[in-house]
């Protein structure tokens, strides 16, 4: 572990996350396969401006700090060691700074195995951050009565439009950026902080597409990108979908690209993680409409 973590400053010193950290994260995630959607280097990198992500090493772990001025928090540590001592140290450091104390997105498999009480901490569920996980073949085949509406949307789309699915390559990045701009104009991203942050993250990903180990796909209609998506392996059984974006003028385009991307690139993975709903009612209904196989529940830990 010392070799992997040597380039990170020792806690409580931090530095910003950067592209050069990718090999270390790849090695850590290989040793400790993640289950939460946040834990791929791509996801952490593309959202680093929103979360103001900073990194440090503590004992034999890597610590990730979301350094918001008003509400900072730590993500779960990556590595091995005395988890109680490690988390308590991080929480006490946050509290000493007078900005609260939270460690967020801790997966249930960890949260339920640690004796938080003995360390003067408490864990509580954070439903809005729970990941939706589906059987990949269910989303490819869309069989049975419960997927009737999805199949119907796809059928109507195929009857109405001539389209082509293509793997995403650097040549199509300008078209993806054009669609992102147009989508944001319709949705008023500048006036909605969550959408503005998502747009920044998408642009960061597209700007570094060639450097990140991610697969993407796009739907072309009359030679224009009208939908795009990208995802990657989260662990040996699970692919995680980071972004799906489609022109809202084309009804049925979201189920089309969802199905096509999985069928073309990820049929060998048992599960697909489609991330959380953030407590948004519309997003929750959309994710539930695909009938998840299970949830990856997450917890927040605080000092008692």
C-alpha positions in Angstrom: 0.0 0.0 0.0 2.9 2.4 0.8 4.0 2.2 -2.9 0.5 3.1 -4.2 -0.1 5.9 -1.7 3.4 7.5 -1.7 2.5 10.4 -4.1 -0.4 11.6 -1.9 0.3 14.0 1.0 0.0 12.8 4.5 -3.2 13.8 6.4 -4.0 16.6 7.4 -2.3 18.0 4.3 -4.3 17.7 1.1 -3.9 18.5 -2.6 -6.4 18.6 -5.4 -7.3 15.4 -7.3 -5.7 15.4 -10.8 -5.4 13.2 -13.9 -2.1 11.9 -12.8 -3.8 10.1 -9.9 -5.5 7.7 -12.2 -3.0 4.8 -12.0 -3.1 4.9 -8.2 -6.9 4.8 -8.2 -7.0 2.0 -10.7 -4.7 0.0 -8.5 -6.7 0.7 -5.4 -10.0 -0.1 -7.0 -8.5 -3.4 -8.3 -7.4 -4.4 -4.8 -10.7 -3.2 -3.2 -13.4 -3.6 -5.8 -16.0 -0.8 -5.2 -19.8 -1.2 -5.1 -20.9 2.5 -5.0 -21.3 4.4 -8.2 -19.0 7.2 -7.1 -16.0 5.0 -6.9 -14.4 5.1 -10.4 -11.6 7.5 -11.2 -13.7 8.8 -14.1 -16.6 9.7 -11.9 -14.4 11.3 -9.2 -12.4 13.3 -11.8 -15.3 14.6 -13.8 -17.1 15.8 -10.7 -14.0 17.2 -9.0 -14.9 20.8 -9.5 -18.4 20.4 -8.0 -17.1 18.6 -5.0 -13.8 20.4 -4.8 -12.2 17.0 -4.3 -8.9 16.8 -2.4 -6.9 13.8 -1.5 -4.5 12.6 1.3 -3.3 9.4 2.8 -4.0 8.3 6.4 -2.5 5.1 7.8 -3.0 2.6 4.9 -5.9 4.4 3.3 -6.6 7.1 0.8 -8.9 9.9 2.0 -11.1 11.9 -0.3 -12.4 15.3 1.0 -15.3 17.2 -0.6 -14.1 20.6 0.5 -17.2 22.7 0.3 -16.9 25.8 2.3 -20.2 25.4 4.1 -20.7 21.7 4.2 -17.5 19.7 3.7 -17.6 15.9 4.0 -15.4 12.9 3.4 -16.1 10.0 1.0 -15.4 6.5 2.4 -11.7 5.8 2.7 -10.1 3.3 0.3 -7.7 0.8 1.7 -7.2 -1.2 4.8 -6.5 -0.4 8.5 -8.3 0.5 11.7 -11.6 1.9 10.2 -12.9 3.1 13.5 -9.8 5.1 14.3 -9.5 6.3 10.7 -13.0 7.6 10.5 -13.0 9.1 14.0 -9.8 11.0 13.1 -11.4 12.4 10.0 -14.6 13.5 11.7 -12.8 15.1 14.6 -10.6 17.1 12.1 -13.8 18.3 10.4 -15.4 19.3 13.6 -12.3 21.1 14.8 -12.7 23.3 11.7 -16.2 24.3 12.8 -17.9 23.2 9.6 -19.7 20.1 10.8 -18.6 16.5 10.6 -19.8 14.0 8.0 -18.6 10.9 6.1 -21.0 10.2 3.3 -21.8 7.5 0.8 -20.5 4.6 3.0 -21.9 1.3 1.5 -24.2 -0.8 3.7 -21.7 -3.7 3.5 -19.2 -1.5 5.4 -21.7 0.5 7.5 -23.3 -2.6 9.1 -20.0 -4.3 9.9 -18.3 -1.5 11.9 -19.1 -0.9 15.6 -19.6 2.8 15.3 -20.9 3.2 18.8 -17.5 2.1 20.3 -15.8 4.9 18.4 -18.2 7.6 19.5 -20.0 7.7 16.1 -23.4 6.9 14.6 -24.4 5.7 11.2 -27.7 6.6 9.5 -29.2 5.6 6.1 -29.0 8.1 3.3 -31.8 6.9 0.9 -31.4 9.7 -1.6 -27.9 8.5 -2.4 -28.8 4.8 -2.8 -27.7 3.3 -6.1 -30.2 1.5 -8.4 -28.8 -1.9 -9.6 -30.5 -3.9 -12.4 -29.9 -7.2 -14.1 -28.2 -6.3 -17.3 -30.1 -8.8 -19.4 -33.4 -7.5 -18.1 -32.6 -4.0 -19.5 -31.4 -5.5 -22.8 -34.3 -7.9 -23.4 -37.1 -5.9 -21.7 -39.2 -9.0 -21.5 -42.5 -9.5 -19.7 -45.5 -7.4 -18.9 -43.7 -5.0 -16.6 -41.5 -3.8 -19.5 -44.4 -3.4 -21.9 -44.3 0.4 -21.9 -40.6 0.5 -22.6 -40.9 -1.9 -25.5 -43.8 0.2 -26.8 -41.8 3.4 -26.7 -38.9 1.7 -28.5 -41.3 0.3 -31.1 -42.9 3.7 -31.8 -39.4 5.3 -32.0 -38.2 2.7 -34.5 -41.3 3.2 -36.7 -41.0 6.9 -36.7 -37.3 7.6 -37.1 -34.4 6.2 -39.0 -31.4 6.1 -36.7 -28.0 4.6 -36.1 -26.2 3.5 -33.0 -22.4 4.1 -33.0 -19.6 3.6 -30.4 -18.5 7.0 -29.1 -15.1 8.1 -30.6 -13.2 11.4 -30.3 -14.5 12.5 -33.7 -18.0 12.7 -32.3 -17.1 14.8 -29.2 -18.0 18.1 -30.8 -21.5 16.8 -31.6 -22.0 15.6 -28.1 -21.0 19.1 -26.8 -23.5 20.6 -29.2 -26.3 18.4 -27.9 -25.3 19.2 -24.3 -25.5 22.9 -25.0 -28.9 22.6 -26.7 -30.2 20.4 -23.9 -29.1 22.9 -21.3 -30.7 25.8 -23.2 -34.0 24.0 -23.1 -33.6 23.0 -19.4 -32.1 26.3 -18.2 -29.1 24.6 -16.7 -27.6 28.0 -15.6 -30.6 28.5 -13.3 -30.5 25.1 -11.8 -27.4 24.3 -9.7 -27.7 20.6 -10.0 -28.0 20.7 -13.8 -25.2 23.3 -14.1 -22.9 21.0 -12.1 -23.9 18.0 -14.3 -23.1 20.0 -17.4 -19.7 20.9 -16.0 -19.0 17.3 -15.3 -20.0 16.1 -18.8 -17.8 18.8 -20.4 -14.9 17.6 -18.2 -15.4 14.1 -19.3 -15.7 14.9 -23.0 -12.6 17.1 -22.8 -10.6 14.2 -21.4 -12.3 11.4 -23.3 -9.1 10.0 -24.7 -7.4 9.8 -21.3 -10.2 8.0 -19.4 -10.9 4.2 -19.6 -14.5 4.6 -20.5 -16.8 3.3 -23.3 -19.5 5.5 -24.8 -22.2 5.3 -27.4 -24.4 7.6 -29.4 -27.6 7.6 -31.4 -27.4 9.4 -34.8 -30.5 10.8 -36.5 -29.8 12.4 -39.9 -26.1 12.4 -39.1 -26.5 14.3 -35.8 -25.9 13.0 -32.3 -29.3 13.2 -30.6 -28.3 11.0 -27.6 -25.1 9.9 -26.0 -24.1 7.9 -22.9 -21.0 6.5 -21.3 -20.1 4.0 -18.6 -17.4 1.7 -17.4 -16.7 -1.4 -15.2 -17.3 -0.7 -11.6 -16.3 -4.2 -10.4 -16.0 -7.6 -12.2 -19.8 -8.2 -12.1 -21.1 -4.6 -12.5 -21.0 -1.9 -15.1 -21.9 1.7 -14.0 -23.6 4.2 -16.3 -22.4 7.7 -15.5 -24.4 9.8 -18.0 -27.3 9.4 -20.4 -28.3 12.5 -22.4 -31.0 12.6 -25.1 -32.8 15.2 -27.1 -36.2 15.5 -25.3 -37.9 16.2 -28.7 -37.5 12.5 -29.6 -39.9 10.4 -27.5 -38.4 7.0 -26.7 -34.8 8.0 -27.2 -33.8 7.3 -23.7 -34.9 3.7 -23.6 -33.3 3.2 -27.1 -29.8 4.3 -26.1 -30.1 2.6 -22.7 -30.8 -0.8 -24.4 -28.4 -0.3 -27.3 -25.4 0.7 -25.1 -25.8 -2.3 -22.8 -26.4 -4.7 -25.7 -23.4 -3.5 -27.7 -20.8 -3.2 -24.9 -21.8 -4.8 -21.7 -23.8 -8.0 -22.2 -21.3 -10.1 -20.2 -21.8 -8.1 -17.0 -24.5 -9.4 -14.6 -25.5 -6.1 -13.2 -25.7 -2.5 -14.3 -25.6 0.3 -11.7 -27.5 3.4 -12.8 -26.6 5.6 -9.8 -28.8 7.4 -7.4 -32.0 9.5 -7.6 -30.8 12.3 -5.3 -34.2 12.5 -3.8 -35.8 13.9 -7.0 -39.3 12.5 -7.4 -39.2 12.4 -11.2 -35.8 10.8 -11.3 -36.9 8.3 -8.7 -39.9 7.3 -10.7 -37.8 6.9 -13.9 -35.3 4.6 -12.2 -38.0 2.6 -10.5 -39.7 2.1 -13.9 -36.8 -0.2 -14.9 -37.4 -2.4 -11.9 -34.1 -2.6 -10.0 -32.9 -6.0 -8.9 -31.5 -4.4 -5.7 -30.3 -1.2 -4.2 -26.8 -0.4 -3.0 -27.8 1.5 0.2 -25.4 4.1 1.6 -25.0 5.6 5.0 -23.8 8.8 6.5 -21.6 8.7 9.6 -21.3 11.5 12.2 -19.8 11.9 15.6 -22.3 11.2 18.4 
